[in-house]
Amino acid sequence: MTSPADETWLQQAVDLATANVAAGGGPFGAVVVRGDEVVATGVNRVTRDLDPTAHAEVSAIRAACRELGVFSLAGCTLYTSCEPCPMCATSALWARLDRVVFAANRHDAADGGFDDRAFYDLLTAAPLSWPTAVHELRLGTAATPFAAWRDNPVRVDY
């Protein structure tokens, strides 16, 4: 379900995306909202920062976590100018956001020259068929970090 407030926040994300294009960035903007307050915003900074992970959604999630001093954004909504790519969608899940609301979809992005559909399709295929080689090299110590984590009495679960 969406509300009139959703349209307001979503328009802010679209406006951020449009302004980012004028500033030399990519056409993506995102806003993290808790209740009726903006916690943080983000824009695509991939080329500006030379960082392929600097998508608007990831940038907004990182900023919101820093602002709130938490790693869980439960109770927050992510508004984004475009349907999140697989990396951003997974980031939203890891951040435990309550909702994600987007304006344009993956097909609109493809029409604009950003074909995230290839990544959605790729993730349904076996890793051995990916263009980047992904191989498991099982070491005898492979599970050691997880045992250390499991046995750490002061760990912070997430």
N, C-alpha and C positions, 0 to 999 in steps of 0.2 A: 504494500500500500504506500502511496505517496501523498504528500500534502502540499498546500500552497507554499509553505515554508521551504519544502524541498526545491521548488522551482526557483526561489530566491537564491538559495545556496548554490544550486546548480548553475544558475546564470553567472554567479560570481566566478565559478570555475571556468566557464566558457570565456568570460571577460579576461581572466588571467591568461588563458591560453592564447587569445587573440593578441593581447598586449605583449606576450612573450615572443610571438612571431615578429612583431614590430621591433623588438629589442634584439633580434637575431637568434632567438631560440626556437625550439620545436613547438608545434601547435597543440600543446597539452597543458592543462592546468588542473589543480586539485585543491580541495578545501576539506579540512577535518573540523567537524563541528561537534560540540558536546552541549546538549540542551539547546539554548538559543545563542550560544557564543562560538565564534571562530576560535579554535585552538591554534591552528597553524595552516599555512598554505604552502603550495609547492608548484613549481613549473618545471618543464622539461629542460634540463641543463646538460644533456648528453654531449653536445658539441662544445658548449661553452666551458665545461669542466673536464672534457676529455674522459668522461666516465660513462660507460654504456649502461650502468645501473642507475643513473641519475634521472630516472623518469619522474614525472610530476607526482604520481601517487607515492612512490618510494620516498621522494624528497619531503612530501607533506607528512607522511607517517613518521619519518625520522625526526622532523621538526616538532611534531606533536608529542612524541615520546619525550624529547628533551624538555619541552615546555612544561609537561605535566610531571616529569620525573618518574616515568613508569615505562614498562615495556609492553604492557597490555592496554589497548585502547578500547576495552569494553566500555560501553556507554556512549561511544562516539559513532558518528557516521562519516564516511568518506564520500564526498561529492567530486566527481571527476568529469572533465569535458568529453572524455571518450571511454568506451568500454575498456577496462584494464586488460593489458596483455597478460599472458600467463605468469610472468614474473611479478607483475603488480597485483594480480588477483591472489597469488599465493602469499605475497607480502601482507595483503589485507587479512587473509586467513590467519597468518602467524601473529598479526597484531591484535587479533581477537575483536576487530571492529564489529559493531552490531549490524551495520548495513553498509552497502556500497550502492550509490545511485549515480548513473552515468547518462550523458546526453547522446553523443554520436556513438555508433556501434562499429564493430570491426570492419564491416563492409564500407562504411563511410571513410574509415582510416585507410583502407586499401585504395579507395578512389583518390585519396589525397597523397598516395605514394608510400603509405606505411602498411605493409601487408603482414600484419600480425597473424593472419589466418594460417600462414605457413608454420608458425610456432605452435598454434593450437593443434594442427594436424600432426606435426612432428612428435609432440608429446604423447600421442596415442600409438606411436610406432616403437618398436624395440630399439633401445639405445645403440645397438650395433649397426643400425641403418642410418644413424644421424650423421650429418656432414662433419661434425667434430667427433673425433675418436674418443670413446668413453670405454675404459677397460677396468675391470676389477683385478687387482693384484693383491691377493690375500696374504698378508703377513701373519706370522704367528702372534704378533702383538696387536693385531687389528682391533680387538675388542677391549684392549687395556684402558683407553680413555673412558669408555662407557662404564667399566667396572669402577674406575676411580670416581666417576660422577655418581654412580649408584651408591657407593660406599661413603661419600662425602656427607657428614652429618650437618654441615652448614650450607649446603647448596640451596639455591633459590630455584625452585621448579618453575618451568614455563611451558 
